[in-house]
Amino acid sequence: MSKFKKQNVLFLLFFIILLSGCEKDSLYDDAPKVLNKKKLLELVNNYRQKGCNCGSTYFPPAKPLVWNDLLESAAQVHSNDMNKNDFFSHTGSNGKTVGYRITSVGYNWSACGENIAMGYKTEDDVMLGWIHSEGHCKNIMNPDFKEMGVATSGAYWTQVFGKRKE
C-alpha cells in the first residue's frame, strides 16, 4: 500500500473513531436546552384552573399542583434511561414502572402517574402534545394528584405526578 493510501486510511479511521465518541445528546438538535420548571407548572395549573375536556371526558377545575423535587428526580431517572437506551416507554429498561421510580427516590405515595413525550423543543409544545392526548390530559387534570416534577434528557420528556400518603 502506498504512503498516500495509508495516510487516507488512517485519516478515515481517526474520523470514524472521533464520530463514534460523540454522545447522542450532543448530536440531537431537537432537545430542549433548559427546562423552565416555573413555566411548566404554570401551564399545567392554567389548564387545571379552567377545567378541560380530555377526549370525551370533561374535567372540572382542580386545585393547582406544586413542584416536587423528588418527583423531578424520578422523572430525570426515566428520561435519562430512555435517552441512554434509545427507547420510548413508561416501563424502564430495567422493567420498572413509575411507582418503583418514585419510591426509589424517597417519595412516599398513595397515587402516582406519568406522562412521557419525545421530540418537543419547548415547554409550550410538549404541554400541547400532552393536553391533546386523552390519557396524558387525564393525568394533568386528575384531582387526586397534588404534586409534579418534570425532567428532560436529549429529546425525551418525563412528567411525574404524585400524592403523598397521609
C-alpha positions in Angstrom: 0.0 0.0 0.0 1.4 3.4 -0.9 2.1 6.0 1.7 -0.7 8.2 0.3 -3.3 5.3 0.7 -2.1 4.6 4.3 -2.5 8.2 5.2 -6.0 8.3 3.8 -7.0 5.0 5.6 -5.5 6.3 8.9 -7.4 9.6 8.5 -10.6 7.8 7.8 -10.2 5.5 10.8 -9.4 8.6 13.0 -12.5 10.3 11.7 -14.7 7.3 12.4 -13.3 6.9 15.9 -13.9 10.6 16.6 -17.5 10.4 15.5 -18.2 7.2 17.4 -17.2 9.0 20.6 -19.9 11.6 20.3 -22.9 11.2 22.6 -26.4 11.3 21.3 -27.3 14.3 23.4 -24.7 16.5 21.7 -25.9 15.5 18.3 -29.6 15.8 18.8 -30.7 19.3 17.8 -34.3 19.0 18.9 -33.5 18.6 22.5 -34.8 21.4 24.9 -31.8 23.5 26.0 -33.0 24.4 29.6 -36.1 23.2 31.4 -38.2 26.0 32.7 -39.9 24.5 35.8 -41.9 27.6 36.6 -43.4 27.8 33.1 -44.3 24.1 33.1 -46.0 24.3 36.4 -47.9 27.5 35.3 -49.0 25.8 32.0 -50.3 22.7 33.9 -52.1 24.8 36.5 -53.7 27.1 33.9 -55.5 24.0 32.5 -56.4 22.8 36.0 -57.8 26.2 36.9 -60.1 26.4 33.9 -61.2 22.8 33.6 -60.6 20.8 30.4 -62.0 18.2 28.0 -59.8 15.2 27.8 -61.2 13.4 24.8 -64.9 13.0 25.6 -64.4 13.4 29.3 -64.8 16.8 30.9 -62.7 17.5 34.0 -63.9 20.5 36.1 -61.3 22.8 37.6 -58.9 21.2 40.0 -56.6 22.6 42.7 -53.2 23.7 41.4 -50.2 21.3 41.6 -47.0 22.2 43.4 -43.5 21.3 42.2 -41.8 18.4 43.9 -38.0 17.8 43.6 -38.3 14.1 44.4 -40.8 13.7 41.5 -38.4 15.7 39.3 -35.6 13.3 40.3 -37.7 10.2 39.4 -38.6 11.9 36.1 -34.9 12.6 35.4 -34.1 8.9 36.0 -36.6 7.8 33.4 -35.7 10.5 30.8 -32.0 9.6 31.2 -32.8 5.9 30.8 -34.9 6.4 27.7 -32.3 8.7 26.1 -29.3 6.5 27.0 -31.0 3.2 25.9 -32.9 4.7 22.9 -36.5 3.6 23.8 -39.8 5.2 24.5 -42.0 3.5 27.1 -43.4 4.0 30.6 -41.6 0.8 31.6 -37.9 1.4 32.2 -35.1 -0.6 30.6 -34.9 -2.5 34.0 -38.7 -3.4 33.7 -39.7 -1.0 36.5 -42.6 1.5 36.4 -43.2 5.0 37.7 -44.3 3.7 41.2 -41.0 2.0 41.6 -39.1 5.0 40.4 -40.8 7.5 42.8 -40.4 5.1 45.7 -36.7 4.7 45.0 -36.1 8.4 45.3 -37.9 8.5 48.7 -41.4 9.7 47.7 -44.0 8.0 50.0 -47.0 8.0 47.6 -50.6 7.0 47.6 -51.3 8.0 44.0 -49.0 8.5 41.0 -49.0 8.9 37.3 -46.6 9.6 34.5 -46.6 11.4 31.1 -43.8 10.9 28.6 -43.0 12.7 25.3 -40.3 12.8 22.7 -39.1 15.4 20.3 -40.7 18.5 21.6 -38.4 21.6 21.8 -40.3 23.8 24.2 -42.5 23.6 27.3 -45.4 25.1 25.3 -45.0 22.4 22.6 -44.8 19.4 25.0 -47.8 20.8 27.0 -49.9 21.0 23.9 -48.9 17.4 23.0 -49.9 16.1 26.4 -53.1 18.1 26.6 -54.2 16.8 23.2 -53.6 13.2 24.2 -56.5 11.9 26.2 -54.6 9.8 28.7 -51.9 12.4 29.3 -54.6 15.1 29.7 -56.4 12.9 32.3 -53.2 12.8 34.3 -52.8 16.5 34.1 -56.4 17.1 35.2 -56.5 14.3 37.8 -57.7 16.0 41.1 -56.1 13.2 43.1 -52.6 14.4 42.1 -51.2 17.2 44.3 -47.5 17.5 43.1 -45.5 17.1 40.0 -42.0 17.1 38.6 -40.7 17.1 35.1 -37.3 16.4 33.6 -35.7 16.0 30.1 -32.8 14.2 28.6 -32.0 14.6 24.9 -35.3 14.5 23.1 -37.1 12.8 26.0 -39.5 14.4 28.5 -41.0 12.8 31.6 -43.7 14.3 33.8 -44.4 12.6 37.1 -47.4 13.3 39.3 -48.0 12.2 42.9 -50.0 12.4 46.0 -48.2 11.7 49.3 -49.5 9.1 51.8 -51.2 10.8 54.7 
